[in-house]
Amino acid sequence: MAVKAMYDYDWPSRSAAELYGDDQLVHVWFRGNVFFVSAQTFRFPKAMPFGELVGLCKGFFAADPDFVPDAMDSASWKVDGQPITPVLDRSLEENGVGHKSLVEFTL
Amino acid sequence: MTVPAQKPVRKLSMKQRYSALTHDLDWTPTYVTEDEVFPHTTFEGIKVHDWSKWDDPFRLTVEAYNKYQAEKDRRLYAVLDGFAQSQGQLGLTDARYMNAMKIFLQGIPIHEYDAHRNFAYLARYANGPGARFAALCQSLDELRHAQTEIHTLSHYNKYFDGMHDWHKWSDRVWYLSVPKSFFEDALTAGPFEWLIAIGFSFEYLLTNLLFVPFMSGAAFNGDLPTMTFGFSAQSDESRHMTLGLEAIKFMLEQDEDNLPIVQDWLDKWFWRGYRLISLVAGMMDYMLPKRVMSWKEAFELYFEEQMLGGLFKDLEYYGIKPPRHVDWAIGEKEILSHQVYWILYQYSHAAAFSTTIPNAEDQAWLEQAYPETWPVYRDTVWDKAQRVMDEGGRYFNPGLPQLCTVCQIPMGFTEPGDPLTQCQRQSVYEGERYDFCSDGCQWIFDREPVKYRQSWLPVHQIFQGNCGGPTLPDVAAWYGLQPGDGAEYLGSPDHQNWLAWHGQAPQEG
């Protein structure tokens, strides 16, 4: 539905992909763990290998004292709700991760 | 000598007197058209046939209004003086209590001022004199409320952290984007939508849930100034509620084509307002040393019983249905405060209030108030946070949260019936993804995506480099936060001062 206004109402997004250059925002969600109260938003290069994201997660989620980093190696992954088997040496983009995609894992 | 019998003075009824005093305040323009004088009241699609049907049941005059308000102000300022002279802050239940008032000061007065501005605009741009005068009074009320709230709380700024830069914080700090975006959403809508958004949904539907907890919280925790302010504002609030109700009834009675438009706004603004006052839920159940009632009880009384059971029964006559997504809100009443406070707890290192793990007494209260849901959160998050404390740490989230595009709250709300799985909703508009915490916020976005894609989301702004830099100290400096404003309560300057004022040694560590 168009916004009711006295003129042609059209304004750009304040978080459009082009505002981040070669990077993009990515939401990483540790499903089933509410110690991290919500999914986390990161700014990552589109060309960053997926394996690097896994490595970062191992450090980041260690703020939970019960987290076992090595368990990440057998995590199951979804991107925007679709199950994927990530190729770790390929980029986020090549693994189907776009701007503001939701990357979800379950241990 | 005989005195001629005086002719008895004919007394006018209140309605006649009001009409005699005000009847020359409105006229029909002849040099220009009505549309040229009032250009903003048609584009939203609301049809009005007779503006004189807008009744102002209070029939106040400016003279009476001023007299009445001046008297209330005199009483309030006498209390403020007495409290300051007697060092009243020492009689609070605990310094922890001030965190609730910090959130109030940071999140409310500046938007009272927004409301003042927009009601002043309506006092000029509404076609009918009844609507204009009611808007004028409310505009003055809102300005007074902004001023008296700031004056009331300014005393505490001398003794407590987290109160010095509320004005700047409102424009910058992440959780204050929640009320800011709510009010700016309403300010940028048309005049009729504003009346449903603020006049009706906020001032009528949800007002008791917002104000009663703060003011009773103040009364229970030794905060005489805030309580007095609350009483001083209460009589205005009843006038505002009447204006809100008058506004919706007027629109519905003027033309039956207005019904779907009004229902749509009601659906939107119920959910916007409900999400906004989730901050009150967290405050009520977790931040008051002495509780009044639980959020769940307040929601049942002030919303389910009074609004759904009372107001909406009356509005049925016009064809109005209870707001969309109301069942979702009812379903959240057992879990809302736990989730909100858990958000505040883990991000309070970047906030201007402090948080702490509920102590044994708090936990006993939570257990009896929420026998089903408190144990879930105690076992999954609080026990773990306690373990981190016991090992000499303090759990703060090391990153930045995914935010809802509409309410702007970190997406920590869960799926209905599943308190441990966060709700994830996404919409794609013109090739870009947007995230939402709930069906309610997603529905609001999908109605007007071009409006909400402009959301100033604090996390996205930080990542774009617009908030002072990439690290937490950079952002905190840009926010204007000083050491002691946020983070953990235990051991904070507020806590240590409190102990020193009461002759107790600060705790170790």
Contacts between the chains, C-beta under 8 A, distances in Angstrom:
chain1	res1	chain2	res2	distance
A	1	B	447	5.1
A	1	B	448	6.3
A	2	B	448	8.0
A	2	B	450	7.4
A	3	B	448	5.0
A	3	B	450	5.6
A	3	B	451	5.1
A	4	B	43	6.2
A	4	B	44	5.2
A	4	B	45	6.8
A	4	B	190	6.4
A	4	B	193	8.0
A	5	B	43	7.0
A	6	B	39	7.8
A	6	B	40	7.4
A	6	B	43	5.1
A	9	B	450	6.2
A	9	B	451	7.8
A	10	B	450	6.0
A	11	B	450	6.2
A	11	B	453	7.6
A	11	B	454	5.3
A	12	B	453	7.4
A	12	B	454	7.7
A	13	B	432	5.7
A	13	B	453	4.1
A	13	B	454	7.1
A	14	B	453	6.9
A	14	B	454	5.2
A	14	B	455	6.2
A	14	B	456	6.1
A	14	B	457	7.2
A	14	B	460	7.0
A	14	B	461	7.9
A	15	B	432	7.9
A	15	B	453	7.7
A	15	B	455	7.8
A	15	B	457	6.3
A	15	B	460	4.3
A	15	B	464	7.8
A	16	B	432	6.3
A	17	B	432	7.0
A	19	B	464	5.6
A	20	B	463	7.2
A	20	B	464	7.1
A	25	B	460	6.7
A	25	B	463	6.2
A	27	B	402	4.5
A	27	B	435	6.8
A	29	B	402	7.5
A	29	B	422	7.2
A	29	B	424	7.0
A	31	B	421	6.9
A	32	B	420	6.6
A	32	B	421	6.7
A	34	B	342	7.5
A	34	B	380	5.9
A	34	B	381	6.3
A	34	B	412	7.5
A	34	B	414	7.6
A	34	B	420	5.5
A	34	B	422	7.0
A	35	B	380	7.1
A	35	B	381	5.5
A	35	B	384	6.0
A	35	B	395	7.9
A	36	B	346	7.9
A	36	B	397	6.4
A	37	B	339	7.4
A	37	B	342	5.3
A	37	B	343	5.0
A	37	B	346	5.7
A	37	B	397	7.0
A	37	B	401	6.8
A	37	B	410	6.1
A	37	B	412	3.9
A	37	B	422	7.9
A	38	B	343	7.5
A	38	B	401	4.6
A	38	B	402	5.2
A	38	B	410	4.6
A	38	B	411	4.1
A	38	B	412	4.5
A	38	B	422	5.8
A	39	B	401	7.4
A	39	B	402	4.1
A	39	B	411	6.2
A	39	B	422	6.9
A	39	B	424	7.3
A	40	B	397	7.8
A	40	B	399	4.5
A	40	B	400	6.6
A	40	B	401	6.5
A	40	B	402	6.6
A	41	B	399	7.5
A	41	B	400	5.3
A	41	B	401	6.7
A	41	B	402	4.9
A	41	B	403	7.4
A	41	B	459	5.2
A	41	B	460	7.6
A	41	B	463	7.3
A	42	B	399	7.0
A	42	B	400	7.8
A	43	B	463	4.3
A	60	B	398	6.1
A	60	B	399	6.3
A	63	B	395	6.6
A	63	B	397	7.1
A	63	B	398	5.1
A	64	B	384	7.1
A	65	B	384	6.2
A	65	B	387	5.8
A	65	B	388	6.1
A	65	B	391	7.8
A	66	B	384	6.8
A	80	B	426	7.0
A	80	B	433	7.6
A	98	B	433	7.2
A	99	B	432	7.2
A	99	B	433	7.0
A	100	B	432	7.2
A	100	B	433	4.3
A	100	B	434	7.4
A	100	B	435	6.8
A	101	B	433	6.9
A	102	B	424	6.2
A	102	B	426	6.7
A	102	B	435	7.5
A	104	B	424	8.0
